[in-house]
Amino acid sequence: MTAARPDEFVHPALFYRSDAEYLDGLLPFVTEGLAAGQPVAVAVPGPRVRLLRSALGDAAERVHMVDMTVAGRNPGRIIAAVLRHFADPHAGRHVRIVGEPVWPGRSATEYPACAQHEALINAAFAGRDVTIVCPYDTVGLDADVLADARATHPVVWGADGLREASAEYAPDSVVARYNQPLNHHGDAEPHVVTDAAGLPAARRWVADRARALGLAPDRIADLELIATELAANSLVHASTPCELRIWPDGGDVVCEGRDTGRLTDPLAGRRPAEPTALSGRGLLMVNDLAELVRIHTSPRGTTVRAYLRRR
């Protein structure tokens, strides 16, 4: 395997069809890193964690392993809370990560956030001495998902050992394509926050609505924080009122903030907060607390939706 330049971020998609192909593609990547004394992390769905742990044997103890279905259930938190959480403490060393944020069973509501996440990794790690390999199950995933993988990864690794540049690589177009409108929920009446003095009343309104919708008691405080951050972001950064809405969606409670500002930074809420920064933690906190966050922004305004499991 050719070593990357110290300032080069490498982001391959690994296409696999079976457990054997999964191991054939990833075991050399992991073991070569361990042999070179490099930090190695594996963030994949639980069954894949167990597969790799078994195949690595005692060497698995030297690999940081994460169940992506838990840590990365919300794609919006993966860059900060999974990838950079592991990579940042190892500045000056080449870091290897296996990250599998897209797996069979991801819902249609979740997938746009997954595709945008994969596209934004390239900007988030530009110039970093890091390699992040993203496996894709070519049997269990739709053809459109695999096409998106070619658009979000500059390099594709095949099961036959082939390594090739992706002719379809166009991450910015994926971010734009999945910036999908989030239409008004017709049955959800808004609570409008016009200034900071209205935030306490908004928190009470959110708690009452969440309780009536059956949100678990220990999550009501989280939803209050989410709603407060959404409203505060509108007031501070967009200088506009915020329309808050809450409604049930299957097993989730959805909290939406809507304003007339435009979000111009696609990585907002995805970077770890700088220790000395006095702001910029709002969307990061929303991503950290929610099971899913969807965002749509345009010249006409921005909508942020946070999904929390009811039970």
Secondary structure as a PSIPRED ss2 file (coil, helix, strand):
# PSIPRED VFORMAT (PSIPRED V4.0)

   1 M C   1.000  0.000  0.000
   2 T C   1.000  0.000  0.000
   3 A C   1.000  0.000  0.000
   4 A C   1.000  0.000  0.000
   5 R C   1.000  0.000  0.000
   6 P C   1.000  0.000  0.000
   7 D C   1.000  0.000  0.000
   8 E C   1.000  0.000  0.000
   9 F C   1.000  0.000  0.000
  10 V E   0.000  0.000  1.000
  11 H C   1.000  0.000  0.000
  12 P E   0.000  0.000  1.000
  13 A E   0.000  0.000  1.000
  14 L E   0.000  0.000  1.000
  15 F E   0.000  0.000  1.000
  16 Y E   0.000  0.000  1.000
  17 R C   1.000  0.000  0.000
  18 S C   1.000  0.000  0.000
  19 D H   0.000  1.000  0.000
  20 A H   0.000  1.000  0.000
  21 E H   0.000  1.000  0.000
  22 Y H   0.000  1.000  0.000
  23 L H   0.000  1.000  0.000
  24 D H   0.000  1.000  0.000
  25 G H   0.000  1.000  0.000
  26 L H   0.000  1.000  0.000
  27 L H   0.000  1.000  0.000
  28 P H   0.000  1.000  0.000
  29 F H   0.000  1.000  0.000
  30 V H   0.000  1.000  0.000
  31 T H   0.000  1.000  0.000
  32 E H   0.000  1.000  0.000
  33 G H   0.000  1.000  0.000
  34 L H   0.000  1.000  0.000
  35 A H   0.000  1.000  0.000
  36 A C   1.000  0.000  0.000
  37 G C   1.000  0.000  0.000
  38 Q C   1.000  0.000  0.000
  39 P C   1.000  0.000  0.000
  40 V E   0.000  0.000  1.000
  41 A E   0.000  0.000  1.000
  42 V E   0.000  0.000  1.000
  43 A E   0.000  0.000  1.000
  44 V E   0.000  0.000  1.000
  45 P C   1.000  0.000  0.000
  46 G H   0.000  1.000  0.000
  47 P H   0.000  1.000  0.000
  48 R H   0.000  1.000  0.000
  49 V H   0.000  1.000  0.000
  50 R H   0.000  1.000  0.000
  51 L H   0.000  1.000  0.000
  52 L H   0.000  1.000  0.000
  53 R H   0.000  1.000  0.000
  54 S H   0.000  1.000  0.000
  55 A H   0.000  1.000  0.000
  56 L H   0.000  1.000  0.000
  57 G H   0.000  1.000  0.000
  58 D H   0.000  1.000  0.000
  59 A H   0.000  1.000  0.000
  60 A H   0.000  1.000  0.000
  61 E H   0.000  1.000  0.000
  62 R H   0.000  1.000  0.000
  63 V C   1.000  0.000  0.000
  64 H E   0.000  0.000  1.000
  65 M E   0.000  0.000  1.000
  66 V E   0.000  0.000  1.000
  67 D E   0.000  0.000  1.000
  68 M H   0.000  1.000  0.000
  69 T H   0.000  1.000  0.000
  70 V H   0.000  1.000  0.000
  71 A H   0.000  1.000  0.000
  72 G C   1.000  0.000  0.000
  73 R C   1.000  0.000  0.000
  74 N C   1.000  0.000  0.000
  75 P H   0.000  1.000  0.000
  76 G H   0.000  1.000  0.000
  77 R H   0.000  1.000  0.000
  78 I H   0.000  1.000  0.000
  79 I H   0.000  1.000  0.000
  80 A H   0.000  1.000  0.000
  81 A H   0.000  1.000  0.000
  82 V H   0.000  1.000  0.000
  83 L H   0.000  1.000  0.000
  84 R H   0.000  1.000  0.000
  85 H H   0.000  1.000  0.000
  86 F H   0.000  1.000  0.000
  87 A H   0.000  1.000  0.000
  88 D H   0.000  1.000  0.000
  89 P H   0.000  1.000  0.000
  90 H H   0.000  1.000  0.000
  91 A C   1.000  0.000  0.000
  92 G C   1.000  0.000  0.000
  93 R C   1.000  0.000  0.000
  94 H C   1.000  0.000  0.000
  95 V E   0.000  0.000  1.000
  96 R E   0.000  0.000  1.000
  97 I E   0.000  0.000  1.000
  98 V E   0.000  0.000  1.000
  99 G E   0.000  0.000  1.000
 100 E C   1.000  0.000  0.000
 101 P C   1.000  0.000  0.000
 102 V C   1.000  0.000  0.000
 103 W C   1.000  0.000  0.000
 104 P C   1.000  0.000  0.000
 105 G C   1.000  0.000  0.000
 106 R C   1.000  0.000  0.000
 107 S C   1.000  0.000  0.000
 108 A C   1.000  0.000  0.000
 109 T C   1.000  0.000  0.000
 110 E C   1.000  0.000  0.000
 111 Y H   0.000  1.000  0.000
 112 P H   0.000  1.000  0.000
 113 A H   0.000  1.000  0.000
 114 C H   0.000  1.000  0.000
 115 A H   0.000  1.000  0.000
 116 Q H   0.000  1.000  0.000
 117 H H   0.000  1.000  0.000
 118 E H   0.000  1.000  0.000
 119 A H   0.000  1.000  0.000
 120 L H   0.000  1.000  0.000
 121 I H   0.000  1.000  0.000
 122 N H   0.000  1.000  0.000
 123 A H   0.000  1.000  0.000
 124 A H   0.000  1.000  0.000
 125 F C   1.000  0.000  0.000
 126 A C   1.000  0.000  0.000
 127 G C   1.000  0.000  0.000
 128 R C   1.000  0.000  0.000
 129 D C   1.000  0.000  0.000
 130 V E   0.000  0.000  1.000
 131 T E   0.000  0.000  1.000
 132 I E   0.000  0.000  1.000
 133 V E   0.000  0.000  1.000
 134 C E   0.000  0.000  1.000
 135 P E   0.000  0.000  1.000
 136 Y E   0.000  0.000  1.000
 137 D E   0.000  0.000  1.000
 138 T C   1.000  0.000  0.000
 139 V C   1.000  0.000  0.000
 140 G C   1.000  0.000  0.000
 141 L C   1.000  0.000  0.000
 142 D C   1.000  0.000  0.000
 143 A H   0.000  1.000  0.000
 144 D H   0.000  1.000  0.000
 145 V H   0.000  1.000  0.000
 146 L H   0.000  1.000  0.000
 147 A H   0.000  1.000  0.000
 148 D H   0.000  1.000  0.000
 149 A H   0.000  1.000  0.000
 150 R H   0.000  1.000  0.000
 151 A H   0.000  1.000  0.000
 152 T H   0.000  1.000  0.000
 153 H C   1.000  0.000  0.000
 154 P C   1.000  0.000  0.000
 155 V E   0.000  0.000  1.000
 156 V E   0.000  0.000  1.000
 157 W E   0.000  0.000  1.000
 158 G C   1.000  0.000  0.000
 159 A C   1.000  0.000  0.000
 160 D C   1.000  0.000  0.000
 161 G C   1.000  0.000  0.000
 162 L C   1.000  0.000  0.000
 163 R E   0.000  0.000  1.000
 164 E E   0.000  0.000  1.000
 165 A E   0.000  0.000  1.000
 166 S C   1.000  0.000  0.000
 167 A C   1.000  0.000  0.000
 168 E C   1.000  0.000  0.000
 169 Y C   1.000  0.000  0.000
 170 A C   1.000  0.000  0.000
 171 P H   0.000  1.000  0.000
 172 D H   0.000  1.000  0.000
 173 S H   0.000  1.000  0.000
 174 V H   0.000  1.000  0.000
 175 V H   0.000  1.000  0.000
 176 A H   0.000  1.000  0.000
 177 R H   0.000  1.000  0.000
 178 Y C   1.000  0.000  0.000
 179 N C   1.000  0.000  0.000
 180 Q C   1.000  0.000  0.000
 181 P C   1.000  0.000  0.000
 182 L C   1.000  0.000  0.000
 183 N C   1.000  0.000  0.000
 184 H C   1.000  0.000  0.000
 185 H C   1.000  0.000  0.000
 186 G C   1.000  0.000  0.000
 187 D C   1.000  0.000  0.000
 188 A C   1.000  0.000  0.000
 189 E C   1.000  0.000  0.000
 190 P C   1.000  0.000  0.000
 191 H E   0.000  0.000  1.000
 192 V E   0.000  0.000  1.000
 193 V E   0.000  0.000  1.000
 194 T C   1.000  0.000  0.000
 195 D C   1.000  0.000  0.000
 196 A H   0.000  1.000  0.000
 197 A H   0.000  1.000  0.000
 198 G H   0.000  1.000  0.000
 199 L H   0.000  1.000  0.000
 200 P H   0.000  1.000  0.000
 201 A H   0.000  1.000  0.000
 202 A H   0.000  1.000  0.000
 203 R H   0.000  1.000  0.000
 204 R H   0.000  1.000  0.000
 205 W H   0.000  1.000  0.000
 206 V H   0.000  1.000  0.000
 207 A H   0.000  1.000  0.000
 208 D H   0.000  1.000  0.000
 209 R H   0.000  1.000  0.000
 210 A H   0.000  1.000  0.000
 211 R H   0.000  1.000  0.000
 212 A H   0.000  1.000  0.000
 213 L C   1.000  0.000  0.000
 214 G C   1.000  0.000  0.000
 215 L C   1.000  0.000  0.000
 216 A C   1.000  0.000  0.000
 217 P H   0.000  1.000  0.000
 218 D H   0.000  1.000  0.000
 219 R H   0.000  1.000  0.000
 220 I H   0.000  1.000  0.000
 221 A H   0.000  1.000  0.000
 222 D H   0.000  1.000  0.000
 223 L H   0.000  1.000  0.000
 224 E H   0.000  1.000  0.000
 225 L H   0.000  1.000  0.000
 226 I H   0.000  1.000  0.000
 227 A H   0.000  1.000  0.000
 228 T H   0.000  1.000  0.000
 229 E H   0.000  1.000  0.000
 230 L H   0.000  1.000  0.000
 231 A H   0.000  1.000  0.000
 232 A H   0.000  1.000  0.000
 233 N H   0.000  1.000  0.000
 234 S H   0.000  1.000  0.000
 235 L H   0.000  1.000  0.000
 236 V H   0.000  1.000  0.000
 237 H H   0.000  1.000  0.000
 238 A H   0.000  1.000  0.000
 239 S C   1.000  0.000  0.000
 240 T C   1.000  0.000  0.000
 241 P C   1.000  0.000  0.000
 242 C E   0.000  0.000  1.000
 243 E E   0.000  0.000  1.000
 244 L E   0.000  0.000  1.000
 245 R E   0.000  0.000  1.000
 246 I E   0.000  0.000  1.000
 247 W E   0.000  0.000  1.000
 248 P E   0.000  0.000  1.000
 249 D E   0.000  0.000  1.000
 250 G C   1.000  0.000  0.000
 251 G C   1.000  0.000  0.000
 252 D E   0.000  0.000  1.000
 253 V E   0.000  0.000  1.000
 254 V E   0.000  0.000  1.000
 255 C E   0.000  0.000  1.000
 256 E E   0.000  0.000  1.000
 257 G E   0.000  0.000  1.000
 258 R E   0.000  0.000  1.000
 259 D E   0.000  0.000  1.000
 260 T C   1.000  0.000  0.000
 261 G C   1.000  0.000  0.000
 262 R C   1.000  0.000  0.000
 263 L C   1.000  0.000  0.000
 264 T C   1.000  0.000  0.000
 265 D C   1.000  0.000  0.000
 266 P C   1.000  0.000  0.000
 267 L C   1.000  0.000  0.000
 268 A C   1.000  0.000  0.000
 269 G C   1.000  0.000  0.000
 270 R C   1.000  0.000  0.000
 271 R C   1.000  0.000  0.000
 272 P C   1.000  0.000  0.000
 273 A C   1.000  0.000  0.000
 274 E C   1.000  0.000  0.000
 275 P C   1.000  0.000  0.000
 276 T C   1.000  0.000  0.000
 277 A C   1.000  0.000  0.000
 278 L C   1.000  0.000  0.000
 279 S C   1.000  0.000  0.000
 280 G C   1.000  0.000  0.000
 281 R C   1.000  0.000  0.000
 282 G H   0.000  1.000  0.000
 283 L H   0.000  1.000  0.000
 284 L H   0.000  1.000  0.000
 285 M H   0.000  1.000  0.000
 286 V H   0.000  1.000  0.000
 287 N H   0.000  1.000  0.000
 288 D H   0.000  1.000  0.000
 289 L H   0.000  1.000  0.000
 290 A C   1.000  0.000  0.000
 291 E C   1.000  0.000  0.000
 292 L E   0.000  0.000  1.000
 293 V E   0.000  0.000  1.000
 294 R E   0.000  0.000  1.000
 295 I E   0.000  0.000  1.000
 296 H E   0.000  0.000  1.000
 297 T E   0.000  0.000  1.000
 298 S E   0.000  0.000  1.000
 299 P C   1.000  0.000  0.000
 300 R C   1.000  0.000  0.000
 301 G E   0.000  0.000  1.000
 302 T E   0.000  0.000  1.000
 303 T E   0.000  0.000  1.000
 304 V E   0.000  0.000  1.000
 305 R E   0.000  0.000  1.000
 306 A E   0.000  0.000  1.000
 307 Y E   0.000  0.000  1.000
 308 L E   0.000  0.000  1.000
 309 R E   0.000  0.000  1.000
 310 R C   1.000  0.000  0.000
 311 R C   1.000  0.000  0.000
